[in-house]
Amino acid sequence: MDLSQATEPAASGSILLAALVFLPVLGAILLAFIPREQTAAHRGLGATIAVLVFLLSIPLLTGFDASVPGFQPGTRLDVSWIDAFGARFSLGVDGISVWIALLTTFITPLILIGAQKAVEKRVREFVIAMLVLETAMLGALFATDMLLFYLFWEMMLIPMYLLIGIWGGENRLYATVKFVIYTVVGSLLMLVGIIWLYLKTGETGAPSFAFERMLSLDLSATEQGWLFAAFGLAFLIKVPLFPFHTWLPDAHTEAPTAGSVILAGILLKMGTYGLLRFAVPLFPEAMGAFSPAILVLSVIGIVYGALVAFAQGDVKKLVAYSSVSHLGFVMLGIVAFTQQSVEGAILQMVNHGVSTGALFMLVGMVYERTHTRKITDYGGIAKSMPVFTLLFIIVTMSSIGLPGTNGFAGEFLILSGAFLDALFVPPGAGITDWPMLATVMTIIAVTGVVLGAIYMLSMVRRVFFGPITNPENAHLKDLTTRERLVMAPMIALIFIIGLFPTSFTSQTTASVEQLMTVRPRIEVVRDKSERQKIRAEGARTTLAPRVGAPERVAGVAPGPEEE
């Protein structure tokens, strides 16, 4: 790989993306040469590298041109990699990936600083695993070559496997094996799909793994259906969408606090990101065909996750099942596929990472003091831990979507955007017609907001208020200065996003608008009503780009009938 081949206008941006991807893994290599017994050096150097990566990521936002719909021209990196197979080391960032990338660099140093007491064995290996995982996550978010994306996608599995398997709880081996089996099955199917697309590009030129080349392919309905199933299964398992969710509660419960935070904060978002980045624009007609099923499963996940969370007696499992419910809202926003709902879904990805990540971090902090997660072992701890209680309640309000917090903005955009299809319900429409189905499912999804408030507030009442039923809880130490410093940025972000959501969604608007050019093609397939077909075909004539259009750098593929 020769960085000198990077195009001149993108030179500084390419160096920035390369530094963000490679700096964590270079730090991990450096840590490997520090003697194992020097744990303070491992912790300090690891946290320093993670903070440096976060500082380096800030120019991604400050230099971001929100008016550019595709990948930012100043941050593209495209150099030769494996010429024999047409694979290139190609990186880029746009409005869909920028906030998730910044969330990754934001959370990683907080995890490393917060794990000072939680991880006491094999500290060097733990820090190395976290830094390698950060490289893999950023690489997957920036990759615009499909083979490169798959490499980083699989690379995420190894450190996460180690985090759960080495530093996890008593049943860590069961949780680890289950996590690996689910993930690998989906990933292998996606690899088959990538190879198929690679061979397909060879029909119109040299075979290539470039995402842009694959976007221009003319795929039949059958091909799109099978390929969407291959890609979609990998992404839906990662989300995870009901009924592919069963690995998640075990992984969350057995993982150390750091593993739970990174899993909830970033890794689950890789599934929803993959759908928006690859599956939807590559296979829009197939997305339309699968939309009703995905919509129903998303809403089932919302309600099911909330009900099962309410039944939990383990506070960590409760938060784990809440993720199933919250990610159901993100999936609802994606499958509704309106401008408003998709912007809300992207924002909610960030919101969930902050709020649920903070919940897992707080649960880990109290577990270090009590060594129990059973709700019945608590009660009245607000008297001994007032600061902890205040922070936990703030994060709880964010999780249930209280106005003024980040959770409200994301859920409001998703639900209001999903309801937009209700405006086009034709007379006599049945439940199998998309506008009617979307309306009914969105109404049911609203109950998830109510259920979320019930199980979270019920847990808060049982844990923090009432008499102290366990004498040991009367002497619990409140948060230390280090723990307060770790939580402060997350609490601040909850209110910043909640009070100024437009500052965040404005960066995604242009990229989502470009993604919306495939909406007419999705509508034609998913909606059987004649009125909607006519409306969609009219929009498609004016919106869909043609094959070979020079401006289609990160655009979408046209349908077969447009040739």
N, C-alpha and C positions, 0 to 999 in steps of 0.2 A: 504494500500500500504506500503510495507516494503522495504526500500532502501537497507537494509542489504542483500537482496537476489540478488543484482546486482553481476554479475560475477566479479571475482577478477581482470583480466586484464583490465576491462573497468571501474574500480571503480572511478578513478579521472575524466575520461570523462563523466561518468554517473552523477556525482555530478555537473559537469559544465553544462550539458544540463538541469538538474533539476533546477539549480539555474537560468539559463536564462529564463526558462518557468515560474517559480513561483515567482521570485523576483519582477516583476512589479505588480502582483496581491497582493502580500504581502504589497507592498508599498501603493497600493490603499486602503487596509484595514486600514493601519496606518493613512492615510489621513482622513479616515472617522471619526476618533476620535479627529481631530483638529477642533476647533470651526470654523464655516463657515465664520465669519468676518475676520479671519486671512488669507487674500488672499495672502499676500507676502510669508507666510510660505507654503501655498499650492503650489504656483508656484515654489519656491525654492526647496522644497523637491521633487516635481514631476520631475523637471529637473535633480536634483542630482541622483535620482534613475535611470532615463533614461540614463544618462551619464554612471553610474556604469554598467548598463546592456551592453552598447556598449563596455566598456572596458573589461568586462568579455567575450564578444563574440570574441575578437581578437584572443585568443588561438585557436579558431576553425580553423582559417586560418594559424596561425604560426605552429600549430601542424598537419596540414593537409598533408596527404600522397597522392600526386597526382597520384601515380602508382596504388593505390587500386581502383578497379572499382566500388565496392559496398559501403555499409555503412562503415564508418571508424570504425575499431574494437575498437579503444581506446575511442570512444564516444558513444558506445551503452549502453542503459539503458533498461533493460527488467525485470520487477518485477511483481508479482501478483497484480491483481486489482479486477476484478469481476470473481472469479474462477467458479461460477455456470454457467456462459455463455461463458467461455473460452476466456475472454477478459483480456488483460494484458496491463500494463502501459509501453509501448515500444516506445522508442525514438531513433533516429539515424540521422546522417547527412552524405551526400555524395556530389559529385560534382554537382548534379542537384540542391540541396537545399542550399548549403553553401553560395553562393553569395546573394541569395534572403534573407536569414536569416541575413546576415551582413548588407544588405541594410535596413532591418527593424530596426535593432538596431541603425543604422547610422541616419536614418531620424527622428525617434521618438523624441530624445532630441532636434533636430533642430526645430521641430514643436512646442514643449513646450516652448522653449526659444523665438521663433518667435511670439508666441501668447500672449505676455505680454500685448499688447495694444488691440489686436483684440477681446479678450474675457474679458469682464468686469463683467458679471453677472454669478452667480453660478460657480465661479472659481473652488471651491473644486470638484464639480460634474464633471466639464470638465476634470480636471486632472485625476480624478479617471477613467473616461470613456476611456481616452487615454491609461492609464496604463493597464487596463483590456483588451483593444483591442490589445495591444502589446503582452500580454500573449497569447491571442487567436491566433494571427498570427504566433508567434514562435511555439506554440504547433502544429498547423496545418502543419507547415513546417517540424517539427521533427518527427511527429507521424508515426509509422510503424505498428500500430494496427488500423484496419479500423474503429472500434467503437470509439476509441480515436480520430482518425482524424475527424470523423463526429461530435463528441462533440465540438472540437475546431472550426470546420468549422461553426457550428451553433452559437457558442459563439461569433464569430466575428460580427454577425448580430446585437446583442443587443446594444453594445456601438456605433456602426455606426448609428443605428436608433436614438439613443439619440443625437448624434452630429448634425445630420441634423434636427431632430425634435425640439430640444431646441434652438440651437444656429444658425439655418439656417435663410434664408431670408423670404420674405413675403409669398411665396408659398411653404414653407417648409413641410407643412402637406401633400400636394399633392405629392411632390417629395418623401417624406418618405414612404407613403403608396405604391406608385408605386415601389419603391426600394424593400420593404419588400415582396410584392406580387410576383414579378419576382423571387427573391432569394429563397423564401420559396417553390414555386412550383418546381423549379429545385432540391432543396435540398431534398424534400420529395421523389422524384423519385429516387434519389441516395440512400436514406436510404432503399428503397425497394430493390434496387440492392445489397446493402451490406448484407441485411438479406438473400437474395437468395444465395449469395456466402457463407455466414456463414452456412446455412443449407446444402449446397452442400459439404462443407468440412466434414460434418458429415457422408458422405457416405464412407469415407476412414479412419475414426478414430473419435476421439472426435471433436465435432464442435469447430471451432476457428475463431476469427476475425483477426488472424495474416496475414499480407500481404504476407509473404513468403508461407504460406499454400495455400492461394488463387491463387498464381502464379502457383502452381503445379497442379491445377485442369484441368481436361480434359473436356472442354466445347464444345458443338456442335455449328455449325454455327448459328443456330437459337438462342441459348442461348446467344452467344456472341453478336449477333445483338441487341437483346432487352436490354441486360445489358449495352452495349456501348451507346445505346440511352439514358438510364437512367443516367449513369454517365456523358456522353457527354453533355446532356442538362444542367445539373447543372454547369458544367465547362464553357460551351460556353456562358451561360447567364452571368456568372461572368466576362468573358473576357472584354467586351461583343462582340460576333460575330454578324455581320449583319445577320438577322433582329432582333436579341434579344437586340439591343443596346438602345432602346428608353428610358429606365430608366436612362441611364447614363448622358445625357446632363442636365436633370432636377435635378438629384442628385448633380452634380458638381456645377450647377449654384446656387442652393439654399443652399448648404452646406457652413459652414464657411470656411475660408482659411485652417484651420487645417484639416477639413474633406476632402476638395478637394485634399490636398497634400497627405494624407494617402490613399485616394481612388485611386488616380492616381499612387502613388509611390509603394504601396504594394498590396492592395486588388484586383485590376484587375489582378495582376500576379498570384493570387491564382488559377484562372481559367486555365491559360496556364501551371502552375506548376502541377495542378491536372491531366491534359491530359498526360503530360510526365511521371509523377510518377505512375499513376494508370491506366488510360484508355488505353493507348497504350500497355504497357506490359501485362495487363490482357486480352485484347481483340484484338490481332493484326490482325486477319483475318477480324474482324468487322471494324477495322480502315481502312483496305484496301478497304472494300466495301463502306465506307462513305467518303473516301478520295476525290474522284472527287467533290462531293457536297460541302465538307468543303473547298476545294481549290477555287472553284468558289465563294463561299460566302466570303471567306477571301479577294479575289481580289476586289469583289464588295465593301466590307467594306473599302478597301484602297482608292479606287477612290471616292466612295460616301462620306466618311468622309471628304476627302480633298475638294470636291466641296461644301459641305454644310458648312464647316468651312469658305471657302472663302466668302460665302454669309452672314455671321453673322455680325451684328452690335454691338454685345456685346462681349467684349474682352474675358471674362471668358467662354462664350459659344463657342467662336472660339477655345480656347485651349481644351475645352471638346470634341468637334468634332474631333480635331486633334488626340485625344487619340484613337478614333474609327479607324482612318486611320493607326496610328502607331502600334496598336495591331493587325491590319490586317497583317502587315509584320511579326510579331511574329508568327501568325497562319500559314502564308505561310511557314516559316522556319520549323515549326513542321510537317505540312502535307507533305512537300517535303521529309522530313525524310531521309536526307543524313547526314553524319557525320558533314560536314561543315555547313549545314543549321541549324541543331539542336544546335550546339555550338553557332552559330550566334543568334538563337532565345533566348537562355539563356542569352547571353550577352546583347541582345536588351531589355530583360526584365529589367535588371539593368539600362541600358541606359535610357529607358523611365521613370523609376522611378526617376532618378536623374534630367533629363532635364525637363520633364513635371511637376514634383514636384516643381522644381525651378521656372518654369513659373507661376504656381499657387501661389507660395509664393510671387513672385514679383508683380503679379496682386493684391494680397491682400494688399501689402504694399502701392501701389498707391491708392487703393480704400479707405484705412484708411484716406488718405489726401483729396480725392476729393468726396468720397461717390457716385461715378458713375462709371459704367463700359461701357458706350456707347462710341464707338470709335469716334463719331462725337463731343463728349464733350472734347476731347483732341486736340492735334495738337501743335507742337513746344515745347513740354515740355523738350526736350533735353537741352534747354537753361537754365531752372531753376533746372533741376535734371540731371546733367552730369554723375555722378557716377551711378545712377540708370539706365540711358540710356546705359552706357557701359556694365553693367552686363546683362541687358535685351538682348542686341544685341549678346553677347557671348552665352547666353542660346538659343537664336533663331538660331544661327549658328549650335549649337549642335542639335537642333530639326530638322533642315533640312538636317543634315548629311554632314556638311562641313568637308573635310579631315583635320585631326589633332584633331578633336573632337570625343567624344565617339559615336555619332550617325552614323558617317561614318563607323566605324569598324563593328558595328552590322549589318547595312543594307547591306554592301558589302558581308559579310559572308552569309547572308540569300539569297541574290539574286544570288550570284555565286554558292552557294550550290544547289539552286533550278534549276539552268540552267544545272547542271550535268546530269539530265535525258535527256536533249536534245542530249547528245552524243550517246544515244541508241535509237533514233527514227528509227524504221525499215522502209524500203521502202514501200510506199503505205499506211502508217499509217494515220488514220483519226482522227478527233478531239476527238472522244470518246476513242481513245487509250491514255493511261496515259502519255507516253513520249511527244506526240504531245500536249495534253491538258496542261501538266505542262509547256511546252515551251511557248505556246500562253499566258497562264495566267501570267507567270512570266514577259513576255514582257509588258503586260498591267500593271502589278504591278509597273514596272519601271516608268510609267507616274505619279504614286503617289509621287515619289521623286520630280519630276518637279512641280507638283501641290502644294506639301508641301512648296517648296521655294516660290511659287507665293503668297499663302495666308499669310504666315508668314511675308515675306518682305513687302507685301502690308500693312499689319497691322502696322508694324514698321514705315513705311513711314508716315502713316496717324496719328499715335499717337505721334511720337517723332520729326518729322521734319516739315518744312514749318513754316508759321507764327503762332503766338499764337492767336488762334481764340477766346479763352475764357480768359478774363482778369484775372480771378482767378488763372489760371495756371501759370501766370508770377511770382507768389509769393510762389509756392510750395517748401516745404523744401526737401532737398536731403536726402538720407538715413542716419539714425543715426548710431552711432558706433555699437550698438547692432544688427541692421539690417545687417550691413556690415559683422559682425562676423558670423551671421547666414548663409549668402550667401557664404562666403569664402570657406568653405569645399566643397560645391556643385560645385562651379566654378573650384576648384582644381581638383575634381574628374572627371569633364568633360574632362580636358586636360590629366590627368593621364591615363584614360582608352583610350582616343583617340590616345595618343602617344605610349602607351605600352599595346596594347590589348592582346598580347600573355600571359602576366603575369596573365591575368584573365581567358582566355580560357584554359590555360594549366591545371587549377584545375578541369575543367569539362571534359577533353578529355577522360579519362579512363571510367568514368561513362557513357558518351555518347556512347563510343565504345561497352560497355556491352549492352546498350539499342539497338544498331544497330543489335544485333543478331536476333531481330524479323523482321528486314527489309525484308528478303526473304519471310517470311510468309505474309507480307503486300503486297509485289509485286505480288505474285501469284494470289491474289484476285483482286487487283486494275488494273492490266495491262492485257488486253485480248490478246495481241500479243503473238504468239507462241514463238518467239525468246526470249522474255523477260521471259516467263514462264520457258523455258529450263534453261536460265541463273540463274533464281531465285531458281529453284529446285536444281541445282548444288551447289549453295552457301548454300542452306539450309542444304544439306547433311553434309557439313563440319562445319557449324557454329552453328546450333541449338543444345542446350543441351538436354539430355534425361531426362525423368521423374525420379526423385529420385537421380539425380546426387548430391553428397555431397557438391560441390562447389556452388550450386545454393542458396545462401543466399539472395541475392537481384537480382537474375537473372530473367529469363523469362520462361514462360511456353512453353513446346513443343506442336507441333500440334498433332492431333489425330492419323495421319498416322505414327507417329514415334514410336509407341509402338511395 
